[in-house]
């Protein structure tokens, strides 16, 4: 069922592998994912204390929602969905949020809060290009690290509950699960890393069965085919518990959006044989698809969802990135929901086994958060923000500060490390943005006639930074070539306008934001071009020996003047970021 080698995919998104291979890979991924997918709803449902029917419903609803939203991600409905194989998955890092919601306010409080998180995700998707300076990898990575602390407290409580009846057997089962999962996950092989968590759960269940602590009544009593006997009533709750948890669930929406951002970018990089620039329109669709998934989860009364990160390794292993695989995975998730015997087996994982698995999740969550900050942030000040805010969150989570009584709402907010650490990260990032040297702004029509005004703006910017004439000339050259690339002289378009009915075409606007980091200049051109400039530059680098055509002259010059060019294409907005080093540095 696997491709012989890693690397370029054997089947790209638009291609179709054989039907049997597609179905086999879909069944393989969905069964592997389901074993860990159901840990979250089972833990949350058990924490709610509403009996077996609620657990059964949560399992059923989670599989249905994950399957349906996986199909949405693949199919793309309008601006919702990435149009790529990005299977959804219950978010284990949301367990602390959900347990607090169901214990303090009940399922209706969880439903209301999850709807709020989904709305936040939709907003982030729509205005991702505007929020890119606040919804940053630094904020997301910091919150992920703090999440590892809050999730650890849940893990320890779960282990404590599991060891009350038979401490020795429960502790041994949790230890074996963790050791097996860690032993495989820490190997370099992507195949072993992919199978690590499920192998740990299987071995842990075998040990639990041998020790006599594996409860199988849910499996034996379940029918082979059927529906849940009961469904919780859908209701909204705007009580005190809702308002105290609003900040935490807003941050949850931010975290899931950042995770979807990273997963979509990673999938684009492994789904095509040739290098391509990241299409941020697809990223926006992935974030909106995650929002739709959580909207459906709220309506179904189940837990939050995020994109399953395992699909990246699975694509590399199998060499299949075809959308038909996504359809297969989504359909298998839905099919499993109607097989109570199978879902009962997957949801009967003993508490000690869940504990061992979640210990691995907790550790990887911290590492992923730290990696997100370090790999995506070059500014040492913002890296320091991540470290400081992590410990701020830890201090409030473990109640190291003696705080006055500020009322039930503020008391509950300050008791959460996610709320305090996350808010601190946002405030500090905004502080750095506002206290950095002022970003200068230029606006005009996206037209070659704007070149003289653009050159004057670049000269003022260089003078404000005290740069010499050599740097000023380089900046002017970069600005000129970028403008010529975005708005080449279109004689055919001019003729079309003169022969038309007198109605002008919609005029595109150009906005240029100029800032600096020490001696390095950063220029952002917000306008638009149907073709991605990064892809065009990459093609020029690969075919330098070919005959140069006139429209490529500006791109070649831009490549020589700028140290980096990044083109982010969003819906209705394109942002071209150009970094320019001083001449003596290059």
C-alpha positions as CSV (number, residue, x, y, z in Angstrom):
1,X,0.0,0.0,0.0
2,X,3.0,2.3,0.1
3,X,5.2,3.9,-2.4
4,X,8.8,2.7,-2.6
5,X,10.5,6.0,-1.8
6,X,9.8,9.3,-0.1
7,X,10.0,12.7,-1.9
8,X,8.0,13.8,-4.8
9,X,4.5,12.4,-4.9
10,X,3.6,9.7,-7.3
11,X,0.1,11.2,-7.6
12,X,-0.5,15.0,-7.4
13,X,-3.7,16.6,-6.2
14,X,-5.3,16.7,-9.7
15,X,-4.4,13.1,-10.6
16,X,-6.2,9.9,-9.8
17,X,-4.6,6.7,-8.5
18,X,-6.2,3.3,-9.1
19,X,-9.5,2.9,-7.2
20,X,-8.4,-0.1,-5.1
21,X,-5.3,1.8,-4.0
22,X,-7.3,4.8,-3.1
23,X,-9.8,2.8,-1.1
24,X,-7.0,0.8,0.6
25,X,-5.1,3.9,1.6
26,X,-8.3,5.7,2.8
27,X,-9.2,2.7,5.0
28,X,-5.7,2.5,6.3
29,X,-5.5,6.2,7.3
30,X,-9.0,6.4,8.7
31,X,-8.6,3.3,10.9
32,X,-5.2,4.5,12.2
33,X,-6.5,8.0,12.9
34,X,-9.8,6.8,14.5
35,X,-8.0,5.1,17.4
36,X,-6.5,8.4,18.6
37,X,-9.3,10.5,17.2
38,X,-11.8,9.2,19.8
39,X,-9.5,9.7,22.8
40,X,-10.6,13.4,23.1
41,X,-14.4,12.9,22.9
42,X,-14.3,9.9,25.3
43,X,-12.3,11.9,27.9
44,X,-14.5,14.9,27.7
45,X,-17.7,12.9,27.8
46,X,-16.5,10.9,30.8
47,X,-15.5,14.2,32.5
48,X,-19.1,15.5,32.0
49,X,-20.4,12.7,34.1
50,X,-23.6,12.3,32.0
51,X,-23.4,8.5,31.6
52,X,-22.8,6.0,28.8
53,X,-25.4,7.5,26.3
54,X,-23.5,10.8,26.2
55,X,-20.2,9.0,25.6
56,X,-21.8,7.0,22.7
57,X,-23.2,10.1,21.2
58,X,-19.9,12.0,21.4
59,X,-18.1,9.1,19.6
60,X,-20.8,8.9,16.9
61,X,-21.0,12.7,16.4
62,X,-17.2,13.1,16.3
63,X,-16.8,10.6,13.5
64,X,-19.6,12.1,11.5
65,X,-18.4,15.7,11.8
66,X,-14.7,14.7,11.1
67,X,-15.8,12.8,8.0
68,X,-18.1,15.5,6.7
69,X,-15.6,18.3,7.3
70,X,-12.8,16.2,5.7
71,X,-15.0,16.1,2.5
72,X,-15.5,19.9,2.8
73,X,-11.8,20.4,2.9
74,X,-11.3,18.3,-0.2
75,X,-14.2,19.5,-2.2
76,X,-14.1,23.2,-1.3
77,X,-17.5,25.0,-1.1
78,X,-17.0,28.6,-2.2
79,X,-14.2,30.0,0.0
80,X,-14.5,27.2,2.5
81,X,-12.1,24.3,2.1
82,X,-8.6,24.0,0.9
83,X,-9.2,21.8,-2.1
84,X,-6.6,19.4,-0.8
85,X,-6.3,16.3,1.3
86,X,-6.4,17.7,4.8
87,X,-8.4,15.3,7.0
88,X,-9.9,16.7,10.2
89,X,-9.2,15.4,13.6
90,X,-10.4,15.9,17.1
91,X,-8.1,18.4,18.8
92,X,-6.4,16.7,21.8
93,X,-5.0,20.1,22.9
94,X,-8.6,21.3,23.4
95,X,-9.3,18.8,26.2
96,X,-8.7,21.2,29.1
97,X,-11.0,23.8,27.5
98,X,-13.8,21.3,26.9
99,X,-13.6,19.6,30.3
100,X,-13.9,23.0,32.1
101,X,-16.8,23.9,29.9
102,X,-18.8,20.7,30.4
103,X,-18.0,20.5,34.1
104,X,-18.8,24.1,34.9
105,X,-21.7,24.8,32.5
106,X,-22.6,21.6,30.7
107,X,-22.8,20.6,27.0
108,X,-24.8,23.8,26.1
109,X,-21.9,25.9,27.3
110,X,-19.5,23.9,25.2
111,X,-21.7,24.3,22.2
112,X,-21.9,28.1,22.6
113,X,-18.2,28.5,23.1
114,X,-17.4,26.3,20.2
115,X,-19.6,28.4,18.0
116,X,-17.7,31.4,19.1
117,X,-14.4,29.8,18.3
118,X,-15.7,28.9,14.8
119,X,-16.7,32.5,14.2
120,X,-13.2,33.6,15.2
121,X,-11.7,31.1,12.7
122,X,-14.0,32.4,9.9
123,X,-12.9,36.0,10.7
124,X,-9.2,35.0,10.7
125,X,-9.6,33.3,7.4
126,X,-11.4,36.2,5.8
127,X,-8.9,38.9,7.1
128,X,-5.8,36.7,7.3
129,X,-3.8,39.3,5.3
130,X,-4.7,42.0,7.8
131,X,-4.2,39.9,11.0
132,X,-0.9,38.5,9.8
133,X,1.0,40.8,12.3
134,X,-1.1,39.7,15.3
135,X,-2.0,36.1,14.4
136,X,1.7,35.2,14.1
137,X,3.7,32.0,14.6
138,X,5.1,33.6,17.8
139,X,1.7,34.0,19.4
140,X,0.6,30.6,18.2
141,X,3.8,28.8,19.3
142,X,3.7,30.5,22.7
143,X,0.1,29.4,23.3
144,X,0.9,25.9,22.1
145,X,3.7,25.7,24.7
146,X,1.4,27.0,27.4
147,X,-1.2,24.4,26.3
148,X,1.2,21.6,27.1
149,X,1.1,22.8,30.8
150,X,-2.7,22.8,30.9
151,X,-2.9,19.5,29.1
152,X,-0.4,18.0,31.6
153,X,-2.7,18.9,34.5
154,X,-5.5,17.0,32.8
155,X,-3.2,14.0,32.2
156,X,-2.1,13.9,35.8
157,X,-5.7,14.0,37.0
158,X,-6.6,11.2,34.5
159,X,-3.7,9.1,35.8
160,X,-4.8,9.8,39.4
161,X,-8.3,8.7,38.6
162,X,-7.1,5.6,36.8
163,X,-4.8,4.5,39.6
164,X,-7.3,4.7,42.4
165,X,-8.6,1.2,41.9
166,X,-5.4,-0.6,41.1
167,X,-2.4,1.7,41.2
168,X,0.3,-0.8,40.2
169,X,-1.5,-2.2,37.1
170,X,-2.7,1.2,35.9
171,X,0.8,2.7,36.3
172,X,2.4,-0.2,34.5
173,X,-0.1,0.1,31.6
174,X,0.5,3.8,31.2
175,X,4.2,3.4,31.3
176,X,4.2,0.6,28.7
177,X,2.0,2.7,26.4
178,X,4.3,5.7,26.7
179,X,7.5,3.7,26.2
180,X,6.3,2.0,23.1
181,X,4.9,5.1,21.5
182,X,8.1,7.1,22.4
183,X,10.4,4.4,21.1
184,X,8.8,4.4,17.7
185,X,8.0,8.1,17.5
186,X,11.6,9.1,18.2
187,X,12.9,7.1,15.2
188,X,13.9,8.9,12.1
189,X,11.7,6.8,9.8
190,X,8.5,8.7,8.9
191,X,6.7,5.3,8.8
192,X,7.6,4.4,12.4
193,X,6.8,8.0,13.6
194,X,3.4,7.6,11.9
195,X,2.6,4.3,13.5
196,X,4.2,5.2,16.9
197,X,1.0,6.4,18.7
198,X,-1.3,3.7,17.4
199,X,1.3,1.0,18.3
200,X,1.6,2.4,21.8
201,X,-2.2,2.3,22.2
202,X,-2.5,-1.3,20.9
203,X,0.3,-2.6,23.1
204,X,-1.1,-0.7,26.1
205,X,-4.6,-2.3,25.5
206,X,-3.0,-5.7,25.3
207,X,-1.2,-5.1,28.6
208,X,-4.4,-3.8,30.1
209,X,-6.3,-6.8,29.0
210,X,-3.7,-9.2,30.4
211,X,-3.8,-7.4,33.7
212,X,-7.6,-7.5,33.8
213,X,-8.3,-3.7,33.7
214,X,-9.7,-3.6,30.1
215,X,-13.5,-3.0,30.3
216,X,-15.1,-4.6,27.2
217,X,-18.8,-4.2,28.0
218,X,-19.2,-1.3,25.6
219,X,-17.9,-3.6,22.8
220,X,-19.9,-6.7,23.6
221,X,-23.2,-4.8,24.1
222,X,-22.9,-2.7,20.9
223,X,-24.6,-3.6,17.7
224,X,-22.7,-4.2,14.5
225,X,-24.8,-1.5,12.7
226,X,-26.9,1.2,14.3
227,X,-27.4,4.7,15.6
228,X,-27.1,6.1,19.1
229,X,-30.2,5.6,21.2
230,X,-30.1,9.2,22.7
231,X,-29.0,12.6,21.5
232,X,-28.3,15.5,23.8
233,X,-30.5,18.6,23.2
234,X,-29.0,21.4,21.4
235,X,-29.1,24.6,23.4
236,X,-27.1,27.8,23.9
237,X,-25.9,29.1,27.3
238,X,-24.7,32.6,27.9
239,X,-24.3,32.3,31.7
240,X,-21.4,33.2,33.9
241,X,-19.4,30.1,32.9
242,X,-19.6,31.1,29.2
243,X,-18.2,34.6,29.8
244,X,-15.4,33.3,31.9
245,X,-14.3,30.9,29.2
246,X,-14.7,33.3,26.2
247,X,-11.1,34.4,26.1
248,X,-9.8,30.8,26.3
249,X,-12.0,29.7,23.4
250,X,-11.1,32.7,21.3
251,X,-7.5,31.7,21.8
252,X,-8.5,28.2,20.9
253,X,-9.8,29.5,17.6
254,X,-6.5,31.3,17.0
255,X,-4.5,28.2,17.8
256,X,-6.6,26.0,15.4
257,X,-6.3,28.7,12.7
258,X,-2.5,28.8,13.1
259,X,-2.3,25.0,13.0
260,X,-4.4,25.0,9.9
261,X,-2.1,27.6,8.4
262,X,1.0,25.5,9.0
263,X,-0.7,22.2,7.9
264,X,-1.9,23.7,4.6
265,X,1.5,25.2,3.8
266,X,3.2,21.8,4.6
267,X,0.7,19.9,2.5
268,X,1.3,22.2,-0.5
269,X,5.0,21.5,-0.2
270,X,4.6,17.7,-0.4
271,X,1.7,17.5,-2.8
272,X,3.5,18.7,-5.9
273,X,6.5,17.3,-7.8
274,X,7.9,20.8,-8.6
275,X,8.5,23.6,-6.1
276,X,5.7,26.1,-6.0
277,X,5.1,29.3,-4.1
278,X,2.6,28.9,-1.2
279,X,-0.9,29.7,-2.3
280,X,-2.4,31.6,0.6
281,X,-5.8,31.5,-1.0
282,X,-5.7,27.7,-0.3
283,X,-4.4,28.5,3.2
284,X,-7.4,30.8,3.8
285,X,-9.7,28.0,2.5
286,X,-8.1,25.5,5.0
287,X,-8.6,27.9,7.9
288,X,-12.3,28.4,6.8
289,X,-12.7,24.6,6.4
290,X,-11.5,24.2,10.0
291,X,-14.0,26.8,11.1
292,X,-16.8,25.0,9.3
293,X,-15.7,21.8,11.0
294,X,-16.0,23.4,14.4
295,X,-19.3,25.0,13.5
296,X,-20.7,21.5,12.7
297,X,-19.1,20.1,15.8
298,X,-20.9,22.7,17.9
299,X,-24.2,21.9,16.2
300,X,-23.6,18.2,16.9
301,X,-22.7,18.8,20.5
302,X,-19.2,17.3,20.2
303,X,-15.5,18.5,20.7
304,X,-13.4,20.9,18.6
305,X,-11.5,19.7,15.5
306,X,-8.2,20.6,13.9
307,X,-6.4,19.3,10.8
308,X,-4.7,15.9,11.3
309,X,-0.9,16.6,11.1
310,X,-0.3,13.0,10.3
311,X,-1.5,13.4,6.7
312,X,1.8,15.1,5.8
313,X,3.9,12.0,6.8
314,X,1.3,9.7,5.3
315,X,1.5,11.6,1.9
316,X,5.3,11.4,2.0
317,X,5.2,7.7,2.8
318,X,2.5,6.7,0.2
319,X,3.3,9.2,-2.5
320,X,-0.4,9.9,-3.0
321,X,-1.7,13.5,-2.6
322,X,-4.7,13.0,-4.9
323,X,-8.0,14.5,-3.8
324,X,-9.7,11.2,-4.3
325,X,-7.8,9.9,-1.3
326,X,-9.4,12.7,0.8
327,X,-12.9,11.6,-0.4
328,X,-12.0,8.0,0.6
329,X,-10.8,9.0,4.1
330,X,-13.9,11.2,4.7
331,X,-16.3,8.4,3.7
332,X,-14.6,5.8,5.8
333,X,-14.9,8.1,8.9
334,X,-18.6,8.4,8.3
335,X,-18.9,4.7,7.7
336,X,-17.2,3.9,11.1
337,X,-19.8,6.1,12.9
338,X,-22.5,3.6,11.8
339,X,-20.6,0.6,13.1
340,X,-21.1,0.8,16.9
341,X,-19.1,-2.4,17.5
342,X,-16.0,-0.9,15.8
343,X,-16.4,2.6,17.4
344,X,-17.1,0.9,20.7
345,X,-13.8,-0.9,20.5
346,X,-12.0,2.3,19.6
347,X,-13.7,4.2,22.4
348,X,-13.1,1.6,25.1
349,X,-9.4,2.4,25.4
350,X,-8.6,2.1,29.1
351,X,-7.8,5.3,31.0
352,X,-4.2,4.4,31.7
353,X,-3.6,3.8,28.0
354,X,-5.1,7.2,27.3
355,X,-2.8,8.7,29.9
356,X,0.3,7.2,28.3
357,X,-0.7,8.4,24.9
358,X,-1.5,11.9,26.2
359,X,1.9,12.2,27.9
360,X,3.4,11.9,24.4
361,X,1.0,14.5,23.1
362,X,1.9,16.8,25.9
363,X,5.6,16.6,25.1
364,X,5.2,16.9,21.4
365,X,2.9,19.9,21.9
366,X,5.6,21.8,23.7
367,X,8.2,20.9,21.1
368,X,5.9,21.9,18.3
369,X,5.2,25.2,19.9
370,X,8.9,25.9,20.4
371,X,9.7,24.8,16.9
372,X,6.9,27.1,15.5
373,X,8.5,30.1,17.2
374,X,12.1,29.4,16.4
375,X,11.7,28.3,12.8
376,X,9.4,31.1,11.8
377,X,10.8,34.0,13.7
378,X,14.2,35.6,13.2
379,X,13.6,38.6,15.5
380,X,15.3,37.9,18.8
381,X,12.9,40.2,20.7
382,X,9.9,38.2,19.6
383,X,11.6,35.0,20.5
384,X,12.2,36.5,24.0
385,X,8.4,37.3,24.1
386,X,7.6,33.6,23.7
387,X,9.8,32.6,26.6
388,X,8.6,35.3,28.9
389,X,4.9,34.7,28.1
390,X,5.3,30.9,28.5
391,X,6.4,31.5,32.1
392,X,3.7,34.1,32.7
393,X,1.2,31.5,31.7
394,X,2.8,28.9,33.9
395,X,2.9,31.2,36.9
396,X,-0.9,31.9,36.6
397,X,-1.7,28.3,35.8
398,X,0.0,27.1,39.0
399,X,-1.3,30.0,41.0
400,X,2.1,31.4,42.0
401,X,0.7,34.9,42.4
402,X,-1.6,35.9,45.3
403,X,-4.2,37.9,43.5
404,X,-7.0,40.0,45.0
405,X,-10.6,39.1,44.5
406,X,-11.5,40.7,41.2
407,X,-14.9,39.1,40.7
408,X,-15.9,35.7,39.3
409,X,-15.2,36.5,35.7
410,X,-11.8,38.0,36.1
411,X,-10.8,35.5,38.7
412,X,-11.6,32.7,36.3
413,X,-9.8,34.4,33.5
414,X,-6.6,34.9,35.5
415,X,-6.7,31.3,36.7
416,X,-6.1,30.2,33.1
417,X,-2.5,30.1,31.9
418,X,-3.8,30.1,28.3
419,X,-5.7,33.4,28.8
420,X,-3.0,35.2,30.7
421,X,0.0,34.0,28.7
422,X,-1.8,34.4,25.4
423,X,-3.0,37.9,26.1
424,X,0.5,38.8,27.3
425,X,2.0,37.5,24.0
426,X,-0.5,39.6,21.9
427,X,0.1,42.7,24.0
428,X,3.9,42.4,23.8
429,X,3.8,41.7,20.0
430,X,1.6,44.8,19.5
431,X,4.0,46.8,21.8
432,X,7.0,45.8,19.6
433,X,5.0,46.7,16.4
434,X,4.1,50.2,17.7
435,X,7.5,51.0,19.2
436,X,9.5,49.9,16.2
437,X,10.5,52.7,13.8
438,X,7.4,54.0,12.1
439,X,6.3,52.1,9.0
440,X,5.9,54.6,6.1
441,X,3.0,54.2,3.7
442,X,2.5,55.1,0.0
443,X,-0.7,54.7,-2.0
444,X,-1.6,55.2,-5.6
445,X,-3.2,53.5,-8.6
446,X,-1.4,50.3,-9.8
447,X,-0.1,51.9,-12.9
448,X,3.3,52.6,-14.4
449,X,2.5,56.3,-14.3
450,X,2.9,56.1,-10.5
451,X,6.7,55.5,-10.8
452,X,7.8,59.1,-10.2
453,X,5.8,59.4,-7.0
454,X,7.0,55.9,-5.9
455,X,10.6,57.0,-6.4
456,X,10.0,60.1,-4.3
457,X,8.5,58.0,-1.5
458,X,11.5,55.6,-1.5
459,X,13.9,58.6,-1.3
460,X,12.0,60.0,1.7
461,X,12.1,56.5,3.3
462,X,15.8,56.1,2.8
463,X,16.5,59.7,4.1
464,X,14.4,59.0,7.2
465,X,16.7,56.0,8.0
466,X,19.9,57.9,7.3
467,X,21.0,55.6,4.5
468,X,23.6,56.5,1.9
469,X,23.0,57.0,-1.8
470,X,24.0,53.4,-2.7
471,X,21.3,52.0,-0.5
472,X,18.8,54.6,-1.8
473,X,19.6,53.6,-5.4
474,X,19.2,50.0,-4.6
475,X,15.8,50.6,-3.0
476,X,14.6,52.7,-6.0
477,X,15.7,49.9,-8.4
478,X,13.8,47.3,-6.4
479,X,10.7,49.5,-6.2
480,X,10.8,50.3,-9.9
481,X,11.3,46.6,-11.0
482,X,8.5,45.4,-8.7
483,X,6.1,48.0,-10.0
484,X,7.0,47.1,-13.6
485,X,6.4,43.5,-12.9
486,X,3.0,44.1,-11.3
487,X,1.9,46.7,-13.8
488,X,3.5,46.1,-17.2
489,X,2.5,48.4,-20.1
490,X,-0.5,46.7,-21.6
491,X,-1.1,48.1,-25.1
492,X,-3.8,45.6,-25.9
493,X,-5.6,46.6,-22.8
494,X,-5.4,50.3,-23.7
495,X,-6.8,49.6,-27.2
496,X,-9.6,47.6,-25.7
497,X,-10.5,50.5,-23.4
498,X,-10.5,52.9,-26.3
499,X,-12.7,50.7,-28.4
500,X,-15.1,50.1,-25.5
501,X,-18.4,51.7,-24.5
502,X,-16.7,54.3,-22.3
503,X,-16.8,52.4,-19.1
504,X,-13.5,52.2,-17.3
505,X,-12.2,48.9,-16.0
506,X,-11.9,48.6,-12.3
507,X,-8.8,50.4,-11.2
508,X,-6.4,48.4,-9.0
509,X,-4.8,50.2,-6.1
510,X,-1.1,49.9,-5.0
511,X,-0.1,50.3,-1.4
512,X,3.6,50.2,-0.4
513,X,4.6,49.8,3.3
514,X,8.3,50.5,4.0
515,X,10.0,49.5,7.3
516,X,13.4,48.5,8.5
517,X,15.2,46.2,10.8
518,X,18.5,47.8,11.5
519,X,20.3,48.3,8.1
520,X,17.9,46.0,6.3
521,X,14.9,47.4,4.4
522,X,11.5,45.6,4.1
523,X,9.1,46.7,1.4
524,X,5.6,45.4,1.2
525,X,3.7,45.9,-2.1
526,X,0.0,45.3,-1.6
527,X,-1.7,45.2,-5.0
528,X,-2.2,42.2,-7.2
529,X,-0.9,40.1,-10.0
530,X,-2.7,37.0,-11.4
531,X,0.6,35.0,-11.6
532,X,2.7,34.3,-8.5
533,X,6.0,36.2,-8.7
534,X,7.9,33.6,-6.6
535,X,7.0,31.0,-9.1
536,X,8.1,33.2,-12.0
537,X,11.5,33.9,-10.3
538,X,12.0,30.2,-9.6
539,X,11.4,29.4,-13.3
540,X,13.9,32.1,-14.3
541,X,16.5,30.6,-12.0
542,X,15.9,27.2,-13.6
543,X,16.1,28.4,-17.2
544,X,18.7,31.2,-17.1
545,X,20.2,29.9,-20.4
546,X,17.0,30.4,-22.3
547,X,16.3,33.4,-24.4
548,X,15.2,36.4,-22.3
549,X,11.8,37.8,-23.1
550,X,11.0,41.4,-22.5
551,X,8.5,40.8,-19.7
552,X,11.1,38.9,-17.7
553,X,13.7,41.7,-17.7
554,X,12.2,43.3,-14.5
555,X,12.1,40.0,-12.7
556,X,15.7,39.2,-13.5
557,X,16.8,42.7,-12.3
558,X,14.6,42.3,-9.1
559,X,16.2,39.0,-8.4
560,X,19.7,40.6,-8.5
561,X,18.7,43.6,-6.3
562,X,16.6,42.0,-3.6
563,X,17.9,39.5,-1.0
564,X,14.5,37.8,-0.9
565,X,11.1,38.1,-2.6
566,X,7.9,36.5,-1.2
567,X,4.5,36.7,-2.9
568,X,1.5,35.9,-0.7
569,X,-1.7,35.6,-2.7
570,X,-4.9,36.0,-0.7
571,X,-8.5,36.3,-1.9
572,X,-8.8,39.8,-3.4
573,X,-5.4,40.8,-2.0
574,X,-1.8,40.1,-3.0
575,X,1.2,41.0,-0.8
576,X,4.7,41.0,-2.2
577,X,7.4,41.3,0.5
578,X,10.8,42.3,-0.6
579,X,13.9,42.4,1.6
580,X,16.8,44.5,0.6
581,X,20.2,44.4,2.3
582,X,22.8,47.2,2.1
583,X,25.1,46.9,-0.9
584,X,28.2,46.2,1.3
585,X,26.4,43.3,3.1
586,X,25.7,41.3,-0.1
